[in-house]
Amino acid sequence: MRGVVAVGVALLVVSACAQQDSGSAGSTAKAAGSAEAAAPAAAPAVVHFTAKDFSFEGPDTIASGMTTLVLHNDGPSLHNLVLMHLEGGKTFADFKAALANMKPTDMPPAWVVPSGGVNPPDPGANTEGTLNIAPGNYAVVCVVDVPDHVPHMMKGMIKALTVVPSTGPAAPAPKADLTVSEVDFAFGFSAQPTAGHHVIKVVNNGKQVHEMEIIRLAPGKTMNDLMHWGQTFQGPLPGSSLGGSAPMVPGTVEYVPMDLTPGNYVALCFMPDPNTGKPHLAEGMVYQFTI
């Protein structure tokens, strides 16, 4: 009997140890799972460019995926940064050759696809935008045509950029608290902008290429002053350029961070209508708001 009891006790001890080990393994697995679940998501890559009169400084190659482009304006003029995706196997050399045969009012070839970017900061300032960039050949260009209605890319403000497939984890899109729908020809804001920091999701839901530039009017200046300047470029900009989403084809999405303070603002699109030749702002693509 003592032998039987001893064997029974031994079996109970072994069983208890096995359960304890199993429980410890389960706890370890749960802890590992929780740690894995709590791991921070990948953040968008940050790529810096500097704009001058009339050139860009920045990388020659970047990885694809969700990317934040930061533009610093180091020139006395306004400049933006537009990613022109060169489709159909076209190269930067092909783009330069096509550009050499274009007039200031000509539309680029169909294989040159405006794919977003960063709209102008004031001289000395920065603006940024986040978008999902596909692999391929690109031309980085400035399409601002102040003050003589000649796009700066025709003054040599172009740069080759190669986007290679990313090998890292995919970063999610930024979380937006405002959404703007671009249509032909209006802006649809999901809510009235308020003071403070915002991340604006801009979606081109129209049939043409659109952009969104946000101007904070200078004290004493009006919407009419800005509309006149936007079509003539006579005199200085009657306000401050806060950036926005650069020209992009229908279906493109971009995220624009922006800090807004009390004042009068106007969102507008300078892109030309290929059917009329007029800038979209002259066809009603403006949105005025006050904070």
PASEBA-1860 file (N, C-alpha, C; in nm, 3 decimals):
! residues 291
1> MRGVVAVG> 0.083/-0.120/0.000/0.000/0.000/0.000/0.086/0.124/0.000 ~ 0.191/0.119/0.086/0.279/0.238/0.086/0.336/0.262/-0.054 ~ 0.372/0.152/-0.125/0.426/0.166/-0.260/0.325/0.225/-0.355 ~ 0.200/0.181/-0.344/0.095/0.234/-0.431/0.071/0.380/-0.404 ~ 0.067/0.414/-0.273/0.047/0.556/-0.237/0.162/0.640/-0.287 ~ 0.282/0.588/-0.271/0.400/0.665/-0.316/0.394/0.690/-0.466 ~ 0.357/0.585/-0.541/0.346/0.601/-0.685/0.238/0.701/-0.719 ~ 0.126/0.695/-0.647/0.016/0.789/-0.673/0.057/0.931/-0.646
9> VALLVVSA> 0.127/0.953/-0.535/0.174/1.088/-0.502/0.269/1.138/-0.609 ~ 0.356/1.049/-0.651/0.452/1.090/-0.755/0.381/1.130/-0.882 ~ 0.279/1.055/-0.921/0.204/1.089/-1.041/0.133/1.223/-1.027 ~ 0.078/1.249/-0.908/0.011/1.378/-0.884/0.111/1.493/-0.896 ~ 0.230/1.474/-0.842/0.332/1.579/-0.849/0.370/1.605/-0.994 ~ 0.392/1.495/-1.070/0.427/1.512/-1.211/0.318/1.582/-1.288 ~ 0.192/1.540/-1.259/0.078/1.604/-1.329/0.070/1.752/-1.296 ~ 0.087/1.786/-1.167/0.079/1.927/-1.127/0.189/2.009/-1.193
17> CAQQDSGS> 0.309/1.951/-1.200/0.420/2.021/-1.264/0.393/2.042/-1.413 ~ 0.335/1.938/-1.476/0.304/1.949/-1.618/0.203/2.058/-1.643 ~ 0.100/2.064/-1.554/-0.003/2.169/-1.569/0.058/2.307/-1.547 ~ 0.150/2.312/-1.446/0.214/2.441/-1.418/0.299/2.486/-1.537 ~ 0.374/2.390/-1.595/0.455/2.423/-1.712/0.369/2.464/-1.829 ~ 0.256/2.392/-1.846/0.164/2.426/-1.955/0.107/2.564/-1.936 ~ 0.069/2.594/-1.808/0.016/2.727/-1.780/0.119/2.835/-1.804 ~ 0.245/2.807/-1.765/0.352/2.905/-1.786/0.376/2.929/-1.934
25> AGSTAKAA> 0.372/2.818/-2.011/0.392/2.832/-2.156/0.279/2.913/-2.217 ~ 0.156/2.884/-2.170/0.041/2.959/-2.222/0.051/3.106/-2.188 ~ 0.094/3.136/-2.064/0.108/3.277/-2.023/0.216/3.346/-2.106 ~ 0.325/3.270/-2.130/0.434/3.327/-2.211/0.386/3.357/-2.352 ~ 0.307/3.262/-2.409/0.256/3.282/-2.545/0.162/3.401/-2.549 ~ 0.074/3.411/-2.444/-0.018/3.524/-2.441/0.058/3.656/-2.428 ~ 0.160/3.656/-2.343/0.240/3.778/-2.325/0.309/3.817/-2.455 ~ 0.363/3.715/-2.525/0.428/3.744/-2.652/0.329/3.799/-2.753
33> GSAEAAAP> 0.208/3.738/-2.753/0.105/3.787/-2.844/0.065/3.928/-2.812 ~ 0.052/3.961/-2.682/0.015/4.097/-2.642/0.124/4.196/-2.680 ~ 0.250/4.155/-2.659/0.360/4.243/-2.695/0.362/4.268/-2.845 ~ 0.332/4.160/-2.922/0.330/4.174/-3.067/0.216/4.264/-3.111 ~ 0.101/4.248/-3.044/-0.015/4.331/-3.080/0.010/4.477/-3.044 ~ 0.088/4.499/-2.939/0.113/4.636/-2.894/0.225/4.704/-2.971 ~ 0.294/4.630/-3.058/0.404/4.690/-3.134/0.351/4.802/-3.222 ~ 0.418/4.916/-3.224/0.369/5.029/-3.304/0.372/4.999/-3.453
41> AAAPAVVH> 0.273/5.053/-3.524/0.266/5.034/-3.669/0.378/5.114/-3.736 ~ 0.416/5.071/-3.854/0.518/5.143/-3.929/0.469/5.284/-3.962 ~ 0.559/5.380/-3.955/0.524/5.519/-3.986/0.565/5.551/-4.130 ~ 0.494/5.645/-4.195/0.535/5.684/-4.330/0.679/5.734/-4.332 ~ 0.751/5.701/-4.438/0.886/5.755/-4.456/0.876/5.906/-4.477 ~ 0.976/5.979/-4.432/0.979/6.125/-4.446/1.091/6.161/-4.542 ~ 1.056/6.233/-4.649/1.152/6.270/-4.754/1.152/6.421/-4.770 ~ 1.271/6.482/-4.764/1.283/6.627/-4.770/1.332/6.674/-4.907
49> FTAKDFSF> 1.270/6.781/-4.955/1.313/6.850/-5.076/1.324/6.999/-5.047 ~ 1.418/7.065/-5.115/1.433/7.210/-5.105/1.411/7.270/-5.244 ~ 1.326/7.374/-5.250/1.297/7.443/-5.376/1.371/7.575/-5.380 ~ 1.433/7.602/-5.495/1.502/7.730/-5.516/1.455/7.787/-5.649 ~ 1.498/7.908/-5.680/1.468/7.967/-5.811/1.583/7.934/-5.905 ~ 1.579/7.834/-5.991/1.469/7.745/-6.022/1.526/7.604/-6.027 ~ 1.528/7.536/-5.913/1.582/7.402/-5.906/1.531/7.334/-5.779 ~ 1.550/7.201/-5.774/1.516/7.122/-5.656/1.642/7.056/-5.602
57> EGPDTIAS> 1.649/7.045/-5.471/1.748/6.961/-5.406/1.674/6.853/-5.330 ~ 1.718/6.728/-5.346/1.651/6.618/-5.280/1.707/6.486/-5.328 ~ 1.653/6.375/-5.279/1.707/6.243/-5.316/1.676/6.208/-5.461 ~ 1.757/6.118/-5.514/1.735/6.067/-5.650/1.648/5.941/-5.649 ~ 1.649/5.868/-5.536/1.576/5.743/-5.525/1.510/5.734/-5.387 ~ 1.385/5.689/-5.385/1.315/5.664/-5.259/1.239/5.531/-5.273 ~ 1.190/5.479/-5.159/1.111/5.356/-5.160/0.964/5.390/-5.177 ~ 0.889/5.297/-5.233/0.746/5.317/-5.254/0.671/5.306/-5.121
65> GMTTLVLH> 0.543/5.340/-5.125/0.459/5.329/-5.006/0.417/5.465/-4.953 ~ 0.352/5.461/-4.836/0.303/5.583/-4.773/0.422/5.670/-4.732 ~ 0.428/5.792/-4.789/0.545/5.878/-4.774/0.503/6.020/-4.744 ~ 0.572/6.082/-4.649/0.551/6.223/-4.619/0.658/6.305/-4.690 ~ 0.613/6.391/-4.781/0.705/6.480/-4.853/0.707/6.615/-4.781 ~ 0.826/6.662/-4.748/0.843/6.792/-4.683/0.913/6.884/-4.781 ~ 0.852/6.998/-4.810/0.909/7.095/-4.904/0.949/7.221/-4.830 ~ 1.077/7.258/-4.844/1.128/7.384/-4.789/1.149/7.481/-4.905
73> NDGPSLHN> 1.093/7.599/-4.895/1.106/7.700/-5.000/1.223/7.792/-4.967 ~ 1.331/7.774/-5.040/1.453/7.854/-5.018/1.468/7.962/-5.125 ~ 1.361/7.987/-5.201/1.369/8.090/-5.305/1.278/8.207/-5.273 ~ 1.293/8.318/-5.341/1.206/8.433/-5.317/1.067/8.417/-5.379 ~ 1.051/8.320/-5.470/0.922/8.298/-5.536/0.847/8.184/-5.468 ~ 0.718/8.172/-5.502/0.640/8.056/-5.458/0.678/7.935/-5.543 ~ 0.687/7.819/-5.480/0.718/7.695/-5.551/0.638/7.581/-5.491 ~ 0.596/7.488/-5.577/0.537/7.365/-5.528/0.618/7.246/-5.577
81> LVLMHLEG> 0.579/7.128/-5.533/0.645/7.005/-5.574/0.538/6.909/-5.622 ~ 0.543/6.874/-5.749/0.446/6.782/-5.808/0.520/6.659/-5.857 ~ 0.470/6.542/-5.816/0.525/6.416/-5.867/0.455/6.382/-5.997 ~ 0.530/6.385/-6.105/0.477/6.345/-6.235/0.519/6.200/-6.262 ~ 0.424/6.109/-6.256/0.453/5.968/-6.280/0.467/5.947/-6.430 ~ 0.582/5.896/-6.472/0.609/5.875/-6.614/0.570/5.732/-6.650 ~ 0.451/5.716/-6.704/0.396/5.583/-6.728/0.436/5.531/-6.867 ~ 0.401/5.405/-6.893/0.428/5.344/-7.023/0.575/5.323/-7.053
89> GKTFADFK> 0.657/5.307/-6.949/0.799/5.284/-6.970/0.878/5.409/-7.006 ~ 0.815/5.526/-6.995/0.884/5.651/-7.030/0.987/5.687/-6.922 ~ 1.088/5.760/-6.964/1.199/5.797/-6.876/1.203/5.948/-6.856 ~ 1.292/5.988/-6.766/1.311/6.131/-6.743/1.362/6.201/-6.868 ~ 1.446/6.131/-6.945/1.494/6.188/-7.072/1.378/6.211/-7.168 ~ 1.282/6.118/-7.171/1.162/6.136/-7.254/1.083/6.259/-7.208 ~ 1.075/6.276/-7.077/1.002/6.392/-7.023/1.070/6.522/-7.062 ~ 1.202/6.528/-7.051/1.274/6.650/-7.088/1.256/6.682/-7.236
97> AALANMKP> 1.256/6.579/-7.319/1.238/6.601/-7.462/1.098/6.654/-7.492 ~ 0.997/6.600/-7.424/0.859/6.646/-7.444/0.843/6.789/-7.394 ~ 0.907/6.820/-7.281/0.897/6.953/-7.223/0.959/7.058/-7.315 ~ 1.065/7.022/-7.384/1.134/7.116/-7.474/1.046/7.157/-7.591 ~ 0.945/7.076/-7.623/0.856/7.106/-7.735/0.720/7.160/-7.692 ~ 0.706/7.189/-7.563/0.578/7.238/-7.511/0.577/7.390/-7.498 ~ 0.460/7.449/-7.516/0.438/7.589/-7.486/0.384/7.601/-7.344 ~ 0.393/7.720/-7.282/0.345/7.735/-7.145/0.199/7.694/-7.124
105> TDMPPAWV> 0.118/7.707/-7.227/-0.024/7.675/-7.212/-0.057/7.532/-7.254 ~ 0.043/7.455/-7.300/0.019/7.319/-7.345/0.001/7.225/-7.226 ~ -0.085/7.124/-7.245/-0.097/7.016/-7.147/0.012/6.913/-7.175 ~ 0.066/6.849/-7.071/0.170/6.748/-7.094/0.113/6.625/-7.162 ~ 0.198/6.539/-7.219/0.149/6.415/-7.280/0.072/6.330/-7.180 ~ -0.012/6.240/-7.232/-0.099/6.158/-7.145/-0.017/6.068/-7.053 ~ 0.107/6.034/-7.092/0.188/5.946/-7.007/0.255/6.019/-6.891 ~ 0.239/6.151/-6.885/0.287/6.231/-6.772/0.168/6.253/-6.678
113> VPSGGVNP> 0.168/6.183/-6.565/0.049/6.177/-6.478/0.074/6.251/-6.347 ~ 0.007/6.366/-6.324/0.021/6.437/-6.197/-0.030/6.350/-6.082 ~ 0.056/6.322/-5.985/0.025/6.224/-5.881/0.033/6.279/-5.741 ~ 0.010/6.411/-5.725/0.014/6.472/-5.593/0.152/6.525/-5.558 ~ 0.166/6.571/-5.436/0.291/6.630/-5.391/0.264/6.732/-5.282 ~ 0.333/6.846/-5.289/0.323/6.948/-5.185/0.301/7.084/-5.249 ~ 0.199/7.155/-5.206/0.176/7.289/-5.261/0.255/7.394/-5.184 ~ 0.264/7.518/-5.240/0.368/7.611/-5.196/0.359/7.657/-5.051
121> PDPGANTE> 0.475/7.660/-4.984/0.489/7.739/-4.862/0.536/7.879/-4.897 ~ 0.519/7.972/-4.807/0.579/8.103/-4.825/0.732/8.088/-4.834 ~ 0.801/8.183/-4.895/0.948/8.178/-4.894/1.002/8.166/-4.752 ~ 1.093/8.072/-4.733/1.152/8.049/-4.602/1.076/7.952/-4.515 ~ 0.959/7.906/-4.559/0.875/7.819/-4.478/0.872/7.677/-4.536 ~ 0.807/7.586/-4.461/0.792/7.447/-4.503/0.644/7.411/-4.515 ~ 0.612/7.320/-4.605/0.482/7.256/-4.608/0.505/7.107/-4.634 ~ 0.401/7.026/-4.608/0.417/6.883/-4.630/0.286/6.817/-4.667
129> GTLNIAPG> 0.298/6.698/-4.722/0.182/6.618/-4.759/0.222/6.472/-4.760 ~ 0.126/6.385/-4.727/0.152/6.242/-4.720/0.066/6.170/-4.822 ~ 0.127/6.081/-4.900/0.053/6.007/-5.002/0.121/5.874/-5.027 ~ 0.045/5.783/-5.089/0.097/5.651/-5.122/0.160/5.657/-5.260 ~ 0.292/5.640/-5.268/0.366/5.657/-5.393/0.397/5.520/-5.452 ~ 0.357/5.500/-5.576/0.379/5.372/-5.645/0.520/5.368/-5.703 ~ 0.575/5.248/-5.721/0.707/5.237/-5.785/0.703/5.288/-5.929 ~ 0.816/5.337/-5.977/0.823/5.381/-6.115/0.918/5.498/-6.134
137> NYAVVCVV> 0.918/5.551/-6.256/0.997/5.669/-6.291/0.912/5.794/-6.273 ~ 0.970/5.896/-6.213/0.898/6.021/-6.187/0.983/6.140/-6.228 ~ 0.915/6.250/-6.254/0.979/6.381/-6.265/0.923/6.466/-6.152 ~ 1.010/6.522/-6.070/0.969/6.618/-5.968/0.970/6.755/-6.034 ~ 0.857/6.824/-6.036/0.848/6.951/-6.108/0.776/7.055/-6.024 ~ 0.796/7.181/-6.062/0.719/7.293/-6.007/0.632/7.348/-6.120 ~ 0.499/7.349/-6.097/0.408/7.399/-6.200/0.357/7.540/-6.168 ~ 0.408/7.600/-6.059/0.371/7.739/-6.028/0.416/7.827/-6.144
145> DVPDHVPH> 0.328/7.918/-6.188/0.363/8.004/-6.303/0.362/8.152/-6.268 ~ 0.388/8.183/-6.140/0.403/8.320/-6.096/0.544/8.368/-6.131 ~ 0.565/8.488/-6.181/0.467/8.594/-6.204/0.428/8.614/-6.351 ~ 0.487/8.531/-6.441/0.473/8.560/-6.584/0.392/8.456/-6.659 ~ 0.319/8.371/-6.584/0.236/8.265/-6.643/0.318/8.162/-6.720 ~ 0.445/8.150/-6.685/0.530/8.045/-6.741/0.561/7.946/-6.629 ~ 0.514/7.821/-6.638/0.542/7.724/-6.532/0.691/7.712/-6.505 ~ 0.726/7.706/-6.377/0.868/7.703/-6.341/0.940/7.580/-6.396
153> MMKGMIKA> 0.866/7.472/-6.424/0.932/7.354/-6.482/0.990/7.387/-6.619 ~ 0.934/7.489/-6.686/0.987/7.530/-6.815/1.108/7.622/-6.800 ~ 1.139/7.656/-6.675/1.259/7.734/-6.646/1.368/7.646/-6.586 ~ 1.349/7.515/-6.600/1.449/7.420/-6.553/1.423/7.361/-6.417 ~ 1.306/7.390/-6.357/1.279/7.342/-6.222/1.219/7.201/-6.229 ~ 1.304/7.105/-6.260/1.265/6.965/-6.272/1.376/6.879/-6.215 ~ 1.340/6.760/-6.171/1.439/6.668/-6.113/1.391/6.524/-6.134 ~ 1.482/6.434/-6.168/1.449/6.293/-6.185/1.435/6.226/-6.049
161> LTVVPSTG> 1.339/6.136/-6.037/1.320/6.060/-5.913/1.279/5.917/-5.951 ~ 1.349/5.821/-5.894/1.315/5.681/-5.912/1.256/5.627/-5.783 ~ 1.139/5.564/-5.793/1.074/5.504/-5.676/1.083/5.353/-5.690 ~ 1.156/5.290/-5.598/1.177/5.146/-5.602/1.080/5.078/-5.507 ~ 1.045/4.950/-5.531/0.953/4.880/-5.441/1.008/4.874/-5.300 ~ 0.923/4.900/-5.204/0.963/4.897/-5.063/0.981/4.753/-5.017 ~ 1.077/4.730/-4.929/1.099/4.598/-4.871/1.058/4.592/-4.725 ~ 1.013/4.704/-4.669/0.974/4.709/-4.530/0.824/4.694/-4.511
169> PAAPAPKA> 0.778/4.700/-4.386/0.634/4.689/-4.358/0.559/4.810/-4.412 ~ 0.437/4.788/-4.457/0.356/4.897/-4.513/0.305/4.987/-4.401 ~ 0.322/5.117/-4.418/0.273/5.214/-4.320/0.127/5.249/-4.350 ~ 0.045/5.266/-4.247/-0.094/5.304/-4.271/-0.105/5.451/-4.307 ~ -0.220/5.489/-4.361/-0.245/5.629/-4.392/-0.263/5.707/-4.261 ~ -0.230/5.836/-4.261/-0.253/5.917/-4.141/-0.402/5.924/-4.107 ~ -0.431/5.950/-3.981/-0.569/5.967/-3.938/-0.611/6.112/-3.962 ~ -0.715/6.130/-4.040/-0.762/6.265/-4.075/-0.883/6.304/-3.991
177> DLTVSEVD> -0.894/6.433/-3.961/-1.012/6.483/-3.890/-1.099/6.570/-3.981 ~ -1.050/6.600/-4.102/-1.128/6.672/-4.203/-1.109/6.601/-4.337 ~ -1.214/6.601/-4.418/-1.205/6.546/-4.553/-1.253/6.650/-4.652 ~ -1.179/6.665/-4.761/-1.216/6.758/-4.867/-1.231/6.680/-4.996 ~ -1.347/6.692/-5.059/-1.373/6.629/-5.188/-1.356/6.733/-5.298 ~ -1.267/6.704/-5.394/-1.248/6.792/-5.509/-1.336/6.742/-5.624 ~ -1.419/6.830/-5.676/-1.504/6.796/-5.790/-1.492/6.907/-5.893 ~ -1.555/6.886/-6.009/-1.551/6.987/-6.115/-1.673/7.079/-6.103
185> FAFGFSAQ> -1.670/7.195/-6.039/-1.552/7.267/-5.993/-1.586/7.325/-5.856 ~ -1.554/7.251/-5.751/-1.584/7.295/-5.615/-1.505/7.211/-5.516 ~ -1.497/7.262/-5.392/-1.441/7.187/-5.279/-1.556/7.154/-5.185 ~ -1.561/7.030/-5.141/-1.660/6.991/-5.041/-1.591/6.956/-4.911 ~ -1.601/7.044/-4.811/-1.541/7.020/-4.679/-1.638/6.940/-4.593 ~ -1.588/6.838/-4.524/-1.674/6.756/-4.438/-1.722/6.834/-4.316 ~ -1.650/6.938/-4.278/-1.688/7.022/-4.164/-1.618/7.156/-4.178 ~ -1.671/7.256/-4.109/-1.608/7.387/-4.109/-1.476/7.379/-4.033
193> PTAGHHVI> -1.363/7.420/-4.094/-1.235/7.416/-4.023/-1.238/7.504/-3.898 ~ -1.166/7.460/-3.796/-1.157/7.533/-3.670/-1.010/7.562/-3.641 ~ -0.987/7.643/-3.538/-0.850/7.674/-3.500/-0.781/7.549/-3.445 ~ -0.653/7.539/-3.470/-0.575/7.427/-3.418/-0.513/7.344/-3.530 ~ -0.463/7.229/-3.488/-0.396/7.139/-3.584/-0.497/7.046/-3.649 ~ -0.485/7.031/-3.781/-0.573/6.941/-3.856/-0.489/6.853/-3.949 ~ -0.542/6.735/-3.977/-0.493/6.652/-4.086/-0.609/6.640/-4.184 ~ -0.588/6.696/-4.304/-0.695/6.705/-4.404/-0.676/6.597/-4.510
201> KVVNNGKQ> -0.774/6.512/-4.524/-0.773/6.411/-4.629/-0.836/6.472/-4.754 ~ -0.758/6.482/-4.861/-0.805/6.543/-4.985/-0.822/6.433/-5.090 ~ -0.941/6.425/-5.149/-0.971/6.321/-5.247/-1.018/6.387/-5.376 ~ -0.954/6.354/-5.488/-0.999/6.405/-5.617/-1.112/6.317/-5.669 ~ -1.235/6.365/-5.652/-1.353/6.294/-5.700/-1.406/6.352/-5.832 ~ -1.327/6.438/-5.893/-1.370/6.500/-6.019/-1.325/6.421/-6.139 ~ -1.337/6.483/-6.255/-1.295/6.421/-6.381/-1.168/6.485/-6.437 ~ -1.126/6.597/-6.375/-1.005/6.666/-6.419/-0.899/6.662/-6.308
209> VHEMEIIR> -0.779/6.705/-6.342/-0.673/6.720/-6.242/-0.707/6.838/-6.153 ~ -0.693/6.820/-6.022/-0.723/6.928/-5.926/-0.612/6.939/-5.823 ~ -0.608/7.054/-5.758/-0.520/7.080/-5.645/-0.599/7.158/-5.541 ~ -0.543/7.169/-5.422/-0.603/7.255/-5.320/-0.492/7.336/-5.255 ~ -0.494/7.466/-5.276/-0.401/7.558/-5.212/-0.480/7.640/-5.111 ~ -0.431/7.649/-4.988/-0.499/7.728/-4.885/-0.418/7.854/-4.857 ~ -0.486/7.968/-4.871/-0.426/8.100/-4.849/-0.492/8.164/-4.727 ~ -0.411/8.216/-4.636/-0.464/8.297/-4.526/-0.453/8.443/-4.568
217> LAPGKTMN> -0.569/8.509/-4.584/-0.570/8.646/-4.634/-0.500/8.740/-4.536 ~ -0.425/8.834/-4.593/-0.360/8.937/-4.511/-0.467/9.031/-4.454 ~ -0.439/9.094/-4.339/-0.537/9.189/-4.283/-0.576/9.296/-4.384 ~ -0.705/9.317/-4.398/-0.755/9.418/-4.490/-0.776/9.367/-4.632 ~ -0.729/9.246/-4.663/-0.746/9.191/-4.797/-0.873/9.106/-4.803 ~ -0.929/9.098/-4.923/-1.057/9.030/-4.940/-1.045/8.915/-5.041 ~ -1.155/8.841/-5.048/-1.164/8.734/-5.147/-1.145/8.789/-5.289 ~ -1.203/8.905/-5.316/-1.190/8.965/-5.449/-1.044/8.999/-5.482
225> DLMHWGQT> -0.971/9.046/-5.381/-0.829/9.074/-5.401/-0.754/8.948/-5.444 ~ -0.784/8.837/-5.375/-0.716/8.711/-5.407/-0.758/8.659/-5.544 ~ -0.886/8.669/-5.576/-0.933/8.622/-5.706/-0.867/8.701/-5.819 ~ -0.853/8.832/-5.799/-0.787/8.915/-5.901/-0.641/8.874/-5.916 ~ -0.574/8.857/-5.803/-0.432/8.817/-5.808/-0.418/8.680/-5.873 ~ -0.508/8.586/-5.842/-0.497/8.451/-5.892/-0.510/8.440/-6.042 ~ -0.566/8.542/-6.107/-0.581/8.538/-6.253/-0.484/8.632/-6.325 ~ -0.426/8.728/-6.251/-0.337/8.825/-6.315/-0.194/8.820/-6.263
233> FQGPLPGS> -0.175/8.775/-6.136/-0.045/8.775/-6.069/0.014/8.915/-6.058 ~ -0.072/9.015/-6.056/-0.025/9.152/-6.041/-0.002/9.184/-5.894 ~ 0.121/9.225/-5.862/0.153/9.259/-5.724/0.179/9.134/-5.641 ~ 0.206/9.155/-5.512/0.235/9.041/-5.424/0.108/8.963/-5.389 ~ 0.126/8.839/-5.349/0.015/8.757/-5.301/-0.050/8.827/-5.183 ~ -0.183/8.847/-5.185/-0.249/8.919/-5.074/-0.275/8.829/-4.953 ~ -0.175/8.757/-4.911/-0.190/8.668/-4.797/-0.069/8.578/-4.782 ~ -0.086/8.473/-4.702/0.020/8.375/-4.678/-0.019/8.241/-4.737
241> SLGGSAPM> 0.076/8.177/-4.803/0.052/8.047/-4.864/0.083/7.937/-4.763 ~ -0.019/7.857/-4.729/-0.004/7.755/-4.626/0.014/7.615/-4.683 ~ 0.019/7.602/-4.815/0.036/7.471/-4.875/-0.097/7.405/-4.906 ~ -0.094/7.274/-4.922/-0.212/7.198/-4.958/-0.174/7.082/-5.048 ~ -0.273/7.019/-5.109/-0.248/6.905/-5.197/-0.211/6.955/-5.336 ~ -0.105/6.899/-5.393/-0.058/6.939/-5.526/-0.146/6.874/-5.633 ~ -0.133/6.919/-5.759/-0.215/6.863/-5.867/-0.209/6.711/-5.871 ~ -0.328/6.651/-5.883/-0.336/6.505/-5.887/-0.456/6.461/-5.970
249> VPGTVEYV> -0.440/6.346/-6.034/-0.543/6.293/-6.123/-0.661/6.239/-6.041 ~ -0.778/6.222/-6.105/-0.894/6.167/-6.035/-0.862/6.035/-5.965 ~ -0.917/6.020/-5.846/-0.897/5.899/-5.768/-0.782/5.905/-5.672 ~ -0.697/6.007/-5.682/-0.581/6.019/-5.594/-0.623/6.075/-5.458 ~ -0.556/6.028/-5.353/-0.582/6.072/-5.216/-0.453/6.125/-5.156 ~ -0.463/6.236/-5.085/-0.345/6.293/-5.016/-0.388/6.344/-4.880 ~ -0.293/6.342/-4.785/-0.319/6.387/-4.648/-0.231/6.508/-4.619 ~ -0.294/6.618/-4.577/-0.222/6.744/-4.558/-0.236/6.790/-4.413
257> PMDLTPGN> -0.125/6.796/-4.337/-0.132/6.853/-4.202/-0.127/7.005/-4.210 ~ -0.204/7.071/-4.125/-0.208/7.218/-4.131/-0.249/7.274/-3.995 ~ -0.180/7.379/-3.953/-0.215/7.452/-3.830/-0.288/7.580/-3.869 ~ -0.408/7.596/-3.817/-0.491/7.711/-3.851/-0.512/7.800/-3.728 ~ -0.496/7.929/-3.749/-0.517/8.029/-3.644/-0.630/8.122/-3.687 ~ -0.685/8.201/-3.595/-0.795/8.290/-3.634/-0.759/8.379/-3.753 ~ -0.852/8.390/-3.847/-0.829/8.471/-3.966/-0.925/8.432/-4.077 ~ -0.905/8.491/-4.193/-0.986/8.463/-4.311/-0.905/8.380/-4.410
265> YVALCFMP> -0.965/8.273/-4.459/-0.894/8.177/-4.544/-0.971/8.152/-4.673 ~ -0.894/8.110/-4.775/-0.954/8.069/-4.902/-0.879/7.946/-4.952 ~ -0.956/7.842/-4.986/-0.901/7.727/-5.057/-0.934/7.744/-5.205 ~ -0.838/7.721/-5.292/-0.864/7.742/-5.434/-0.778/7.650/-5.518 ~ -0.820/7.633/-5.644/-0.751/7.547/-5.739/-0.708/7.633/-5.859 ~ -0.578/7.631/-5.889/-0.523/7.710/-6.000/-0.514/7.631/-6.129 ~ -0.549/7.503/-6.127/-0.531/7.420/-6.246/-0.616/7.472/-6.362 ~ -0.563/7.468/-6.484/-0.640/7.515/-6.599/-0.740/7.410/-6.647
273> DPNTGKPH> -0.855/7.456/-6.689/-0.955/7.369/-6.750/-0.914/7.347/-6.895 ~ -0.885/7.223/-6.939/-0.843/7.202/-7.077/-0.952/7.236/-7.179 ~ -1.076/7.245/-7.133/-1.186/7.276/-7.224/-1.202/7.425/-7.249 ~ -1.167/7.506/-7.147/-1.188/7.651/-7.159/-1.060/7.731/-7.149 ~ -0.955/7.671/-7.092/-0.831/7.744/-7.071/-0.832/7.829/-6.945 ~ -0.946/7.836/-6.875/-0.955/7.918/-6.754/-0.906/7.838/-6.632 ~ -0.848/7.908/-6.534/-0.814/7.838/-6.410/-0.942/7.797/-6.337 ~ -0.937/7.686/-6.269/-1.057/7.636/-6.201/-1.115/7.735/-6.101
281> LAEGMVYQ> -1.030/7.820/-6.044/-1.080/7.919/-5.949/-1.177/8.015/-6.017 ~ -1.156/8.039/-6.147/-1.246/8.127/-6.222/-1.376/8.056/-6.257 ~ -1.381/7.924/-6.236/-1.501/7.846/-6.266/-1.572/7.803/-6.138 ~ -1.533/7.869/-6.027/-1.604/7.846/-5.902/-1.535/7.755/-5.803 ~ -1.414/7.709/-5.833/-1.347/7.616/-5.742/-1.271/7.692/-5.635 ~ -1.348/7.751/-5.545/-1.295/7.825/-5.430/-1.382/7.793/-5.309 ~ -1.323/7.803/-5.191/-1.398/7.781/-5.067/-1.343/7.878/-4.964 ~ -1.427/7.966/-4.915/-1.386/8.067/-4.819/-1.435/8.029/-4.680
289> FTI> -1.349/8.044/-4.579/-1.392/8.018/-4.442/-1.319/8.112/-4.346 ~ -1.380/8.134/-4.233/-1.326/8.224/-4.131/-1.314/8.149/-3.999 ~ -1.203/8.169/-3.932/-1.180/8.109/-3.799/-1.170/8.220/-3.696
END
